[in-house]
Amino acid sequence: HMTIENHLDPNGLFDNRYRLIKRLSDEGATADVWLAIDTFTLDKRLNDENNVTTVADEDSGTRVAIKIYRPKNALDVEGESLFRKEFKTAYNCQHENLLTPTGYGIVNNIPYLVMPYCSNGSVGNLVGKMAEENEIWNFLKQTASGLAYLHSCKPPIIHQDIKPGNILIDDNGNYRISDFGISVKRDYNS
């Protein structure tokens, strides 16, 4: 487990922006995933009649998932360039069955990705419980659709880590492939 406290600012925020709520996953080989509130999205309300002070309403912030890479994966200059390139590749993958990162940053040479938070968790929670035939076909169709999109990119993107924990269920019940971290772009022309 990474001790995240070393990477919080005096206000308890990660990268002066994200209030970490709870660790969602530490099963990945390279990173931990946290539920966080993006404090930049907090609604402000006036604190007194003189309209001098505003107070942030903590419940109003957007909930996001933050994938924070462990310190042993700290970046040098070349690694930072590669991470930025990988983020741009994933960011440009817009498909209803992909969970695309919405932002990234680097704190103390440790990279992180910001993604939409899927409160329904992953398909890993449904293993052995998905009994309805329509739901099984829907899962297969949506997962295959996301993979087909990745494979149709120029050059194609090969995910390489499709597993129940990397297929999340969004708030509308759609299946979305996540974790492009070890994806490879293949140029079949060379």
C-alpha positions in Angstrom: 0.0 0.0 0.0 1.2 3.5 -0.9 0.9 6.0 2.0 -0.9 8.8 0.3 -0.5 11.2 3.2 3.0 12.2 1.9 1.3 13.5 -1.3 -1.4 15.6 0.2 -1.2 19.4 0.6 -1.7 21.2 3.9 -5.5 21.3 3.2 -5.5 17.5 2.8 -6.0 17.7 -1.0 -4.2 15.7 -3.6 -2.6 17.9 -6.3 -4.3 21.0 -4.6 -7.6 19.8 -6.1 -8.9 16.3 -5.1 -10.3 15.3 -1.7 -9.6 11.6 -1.5 -12.6 9.8 0.0 -11.7 6.1 0.0 -9.5 3.6 -1.8 -11.5 1.7 -4.3 -8.8 -0.7 -5.5 -5.3 -1.7 -4.8 -5.3 -4.8 -6.8 -3.5 -3.4 -9.8 0.2 -4.1 -10.2 1.2 -0.5 -10.6 -1.5 1.8 -9.1 -4.2 2.4 -6.6 -7.7 3.7 -7.5 -9.4 6.2 -5.2 -12.8 7.8 -5.0 -12.3 11.5 -4.8 -14.3 14.8 -4.9 -13.0 17.3 -7.4 -13.0 20.5 -5.3 -12.9 22.7 -8.4 -16.6 21.7 -9.0 -17.9 22.5 -5.5 -20.8 24.9 -5.3 -20.0 27.9 -3.2 -22.5 29.5 -0.8 -22.3 32.8 1.1 -21.3 32.5 4.7 -22.6 35.8 6.1 -24.9 38.7 5.2 -22.0 40.9 4.1 -21.2 38.5 1.2 -17.6 38.5 2.3 -16.8 34.8 2.8 -17.9 31.8 0.7 -17.9 28.3 1.9 -17.7 25.3 -0.3 -20.6 22.8 -0.1 -18.6 19.5 0.1 -21.6 17.4 -1.1 -21.9 19.3 -4.3 -18.6 18.2 -5.8 -18.2 15.9 -8.8 -17.2 12.4 -7.7 -14.3 11.0 -9.8 -12.0 8.0 -9.7 -8.3 8.7 -9.5 -5.7 6.1 -10.5 -2.5 7.1 -8.6 0.6 5.2 -9.7 2.8 3.9 -7.0 6.1 5.6 -6.1 8.2 2.8 -7.7 6.6 3.9 -10.9 7.8 7.6 -10.5 8.6 9.2 -13.8 11.8 10.5 -15.2 11.6 13.0 -18.1 11.3 10.3 -20.8 8.6 8.5 -18.7 6.7 11.7 -18.3 6.7 12.2 -22.0 5.5 8.7 -22.6 2.7 9.0 -19.9 1.5 12.2 -21.6 1.4 10.5 -25.0 -0.5 7.5 -23.5 -3.0 9.9 -21.9 -3.6 11.7 -25.2 -4.1 8.4 -27.0 -6.7 7.2 -24.4 -8.3 10.7 -24.2 -8.9 10.6 -28.0 -10.7 7.2 -27.7 -14.3 8.4 -27.5 -16.8 5.5 -27.5 -19.8 4.7 -25.3 -18.2 1.5 -24.2 -14.9 2.9 -23.1 -14.2 4.7 -19.8 -11.9 7.5 -21.1 -9.7 9.4 -18.7 -10.8 13.0 -18.4 -7.5 14.4 -17.0 -4.1 13.6 -15.7 -1.4 15.1 -13.6 2.0 14.4 -12.0 2.6 15.0 -8.3 6.2 14.5 -6.9 7.0 12.6 -10.2 4.1 10.3 -9.5 1.5 10.2 -12.4 -2.2 9.9 -11.9 -5.3 9.7 -14.2 -8.7 11.1 -13.5 -11.7 9.1 -14.7 -15.5 9.2 -14.3 -16.6 7.4 -11.1 -18.7 4.3 -11.7 -20.6 3.7 -8.5 -21.8 0.3 -9.7 -18.3 -1.1 -9.7 -16.9 -3.6 -12.1 -18.2 -6.8 -13.8 -16.0 -8.6 -11.2 -18.9 -8.1 -8.8 -21.3 -9.9 -11.2 -19.2 -13.1 -11.7 -21.5 -16.0 -11.2 -24.5 -13.7 -10.7 -25.4 -12.6 -14.2 -28.3 -15.0 -14.9 -30.5 -13.2 -17.3 -29.8 -14.1 -20.9 -30.5 -10.6 -22.2 -28.1 -9.1 -19.7 -25.3 -11.6 -20.7 -25.8 -10.8 -24.4 -25.8 -7.0 -23.6 -22.6 -7.4 -21.7 -20.9 -9.3 -24.5 -22.2 -6.9 -27.2 -21.0 -3.8 -25.4 -17.6 -5.2 -24.5 -17.1 -6.4 -28.0 -18.2 -3.0 -29.4 -15.6 -1.2 -27.2 -12.8 -3.6 -28.3 -13.8 -3.4 -31.9 -13.5 0.4 -31.7 -10.0 0.1 -30.1 -8.9 -2.3 -32.8 -10.2 0.0 -35.6 -8.1 2.9 -34.4 -5.2 4.0 -36.7 -2.9 2.4 -35.5 -5.0 -0.2 -33.7 -4.9 -0.2 -29.9 -4.6 -3.6 -28.3 -5.9 -3.5 -24.6 -3.9 -6.6 -23.4 -5.7 -6.8 -20.0 -9.4 -7.5 -20.5 -10.7 -9.0 -17.3 -13.9 -8.5 -15.1 -12.2 -5.8 -12.9 -11.4 -3.7 -16.0 -14.9 -3.6 -17.3 -16.9 -1.1 -15.2 -20.7 -0.5 -15.1 -21.5 3.2 -15.4 -24.5 4.9 -13.7 -26.7 4.2 -16.7 -25.9 0.4 -16.5 -23.6 0.4 -19.6 -20.5 -1.6 -19.7 -17.3 0.4 -20.2 -13.8 -0.9 -20.7 -11.2 0.8 -18.5 -7.5 0.7 -17.9 -5.6 1.5 -21.1 -2.4 1.7 -19.1 -0.6 -1.1 -20.8 -2.4 -0.8 -24.1 -0.1 -1.0 -27.2 -0.5 0.8 -30.5 0.3 -1.6 -33.3 1.4 -0.4 -36.6 0.8 -3.3 -38.9 2.3 -1.5 -41.9 5.9 -1.7 -40.6 
